[in-house]
Amino acid sequence: MNETTFKIRPYSKRELAKLYFPFTENEETAVANLRMWMVRNGEVLVKLREAGYRSHCKIFTPRQVKILLETFGEP
């Protein structure tokens, strides 16, 4: 992972979802796609929950962003 191209920092769900799914028509669809990735990959969901993630949270912490990057790669 090359942190010079993608900065690990707090991201809103919408912001990160749009980075992973830039060609979706709206933010809600991008968030739904990201959520589907997370649910289908049970291991990442467990790691995120251990890092404090809850489904109602609007912001991914830097630690949670790093977990997503390790699993799904850079957006």
Secondary structure, 3 states (H helix, E strand, C coil): CCCCCCCCCCEEHHHHHHHHCCCCCCHHHHHHHHHHHHHHCHHHHHHHHHCCCCCCCCEECHHHHHHHHHHHCCC
